[in-house]
Amino acid sequence: MLVPAVLYNDEIKRKMLEYKYTNDMMYYSGWLGDSIPNIDDDSEDNCTVQYAIVDGDNLIGYFTYMMDWYTSCASCFGLFSFDRGNKIIGLDVRREMKKIIKEYNVHRISWRMVSGNPVERHYDKFCDKYGGKKFVLTDAIRDRAGNYHDDIIYEIIFQKSSIFFKSKINLCKCPYCGHGPSIKYDFVDSGVACELSCIHFYVQSVGEIHSDAYNKAYREWNELISDFNLRNRGK
C-alpha cells in the first residue's frame, strides 16, 4: 500500500543508507553519489509526490515523482525496493501510474534509468504499451568497478500537440468535390493524418513543399488515387 512518505521519513532514509556505495544506489540515483530524499511534510511546490510502500506495518519500498500540474507532465520518477521480489511493490506502482494516466489525464511522462537495472524489461513493456520512445545514451555512466552503463531515457506522450498547414486552395482543390485536404502534422513522431473529403482527391502540381509531413501526405494522396483508378478501371 502507498502511504505518505513523511510517515516513514527516518526509516526510509536509514534503509536507503544501507545501500550506500552499491550499484543499487547507483541505479536509483543515476550516478555514484547518494540521493537520499528530502521528505518534507509541507512541500511548497505541491509538485513532489513521495510515497512509502508498506506491507502491513513493514516498510518495503519508496516511490517518488514530480507532477507539473501546469504542463501536465510527470517526471523525475524514483523507486527503491527494500524487499526484492515482493509483488506488492510492482502492484502499487502500477496502480499509481494508472491514476496518473487515467485520473490526472497527464500529457507527458518521462523517466530515466541506468542500464543493468533488472527492471528494464518492465519499463520497456510499459513504454511500448503506450507507444512511447526509448532513448539510449551509450556508456554515459561508469560504476566503481570501471564498467560502463547506458543512460536510458523513456518518454510517453498521451495527447500530442499538432499544428495545421493550410494548403494552397487553387492548387490543392479536389476537382470532384471542390474541397481541399486537411493535413495535420504531429510534432512528436512526424506522423501525418489526412482527413479525406473526397475519395477522388488528387494534388495538381504543388509548387511548394510545406514540410516533410506535407510531402508525405502528398505521396499518400497519390497512392490512394492510383489504387482508386486501378480498382475502377474499365467501369
Secondary structure in CASP SS format (residue, H / E / C, confidence):
PFRMAT SS
TARGET T0000
AUTHOR 0000-0000-0000
METHOD secondary structure of the structure
MODEL  1
M C 1.00
L E 1.00
V E 1.00
P E 1.00
A H 1.00
V H 1.00
L H 1.00
Y H 1.00
N H 1.00
D H 1.00
E H 1.00
I H 1.00
K H 1.00
R H 1.00
K H 1.00
M H 1.00
L H 1.00
E C 1.00
Y C 1.00
K C 1.00
Y C 1.00
T C 1.00
N H 1.00
D H 1.00
M H 1.00
M H 1.00
Y H 1.00
Y H 1.00
S H 1.00
G C 1.00
W C 1.00
L C 1.00
G C 1.00
D C 1.00
S C 1.00
I C 1.00
P C 1.00
N C 1.00
I C 1.00
D C 1.00
D C 1.00
D C 1.00
S C 1.00
E C 1.00
D C 1.00
N C 1.00
C C 1.00
T E 1.00
V E 1.00
Q E 1.00
Y E 1.00
A E 1.00
I E 1.00
V E 1.00
D E 1.00
G C 1.00
D C 1.00
N E 1.00
L E 1.00
I E 1.00
G E 1.00
Y E 1.00
F E 1.00
T E 1.00
Y E 1.00
M E 1.00
M E 1.00
D E 1.00
W C 1.00
Y C 1.00
T C 1.00
S C 1.00
C E 1.00
A E 1.00
S E 1.00
C E 1.00
F E 1.00
G E 1.00
L E 1.00
F E 1.00
S E 1.00
F C 1.00
D C 1.00
R C 1.00
G C 1.00
N C 1.00
K H 1.00
I H 1.00
I H 1.00
G H 1.00
L H 1.00
D H 1.00
V H 1.00
R H 1.00
R H 1.00
E H 1.00
M H 1.00
K H 1.00
K H 1.00
I H 1.00
I H 1.00
K H 1.00
E C 1.00
Y C 1.00
N C 1.00
V C 1.00
H C 1.00
R E 1.00
I E 1.00
S E 1.00
W E 1.00
R E 1.00
M E 1.00
V E 1.00
S C 1.00
G C 1.00
N C 1.00
P C 1.00
V C 1.00
E H 1.00
R H 1.00
H H 1.00
Y H 1.00
D H 1.00
K H 1.00
F H 1.00
C H 1.00
D H 1.00
K H 1.00
Y C 1.00
G C 1.00
G C 1.00
K E 1.00
K E 1.00
F E 1.00
V E 1.00
L E 1.00
T E 1.00
D E 1.00
A E 1.00
I E 1.00
R E 1.00
D C 1.00
R C 1.00
A C 1.00
G C 1.00
N C 1.00
Y E 1.00
H E 1.00
D E 1.00
D E 1.00
I E 1.00
I E 1.00
Y E 1.00
E E 1.00
I E 1.00
I E 1.00
F C 1.00
Q C 1.00
K C 1.00
S C 1.00
S E 1.00
I E 1.00
F E 1.00
F E 1.00
K C 1.00
S C 1.00
K C 1.00
I H 1.00
N H 1.00
L H 1.00
C H 1.00
K C 1.00
C C 1.00
P C 1.00
Y C 1.00
C C 1.00
G C 1.00
H C 1.00
G C 1.00
P C 1.00
S E 1.00
I E 1.00
K E 1.00
Y E 1.00
D E 1.00
F C 1.00
V C 1.00
D C 1.00
S C 1.00
G C 1.00
V E 1.00
A E 1.00
C E 1.00
E E 1.00
L C 1.00
S C 1.00
C C 1.00
I C 1.00
H C 1.00
F C 1.00
Y C 1.00
V C 1.00
Q C 1.00
S C 1.00
V C 1.00
G C 1.00
E C 1.00
I C 1.00
H C 1.00
S C 1.00
D H 1.00
A H 1.00
Y H 1.00
N H 1.00
K H 1.00
A H 1.00
Y H 1.00
R H 1.00
E H 1.00
W H 1.00
N H 1.00
E H 1.00
L H 1.00
I H 1.00
S H 1.00
D H 1.00
F H 1.00
N H 1.00
L H 1.00
R H 1.00
N C 1.00
R C 1.00
G C 1.00
K C 1.00
END
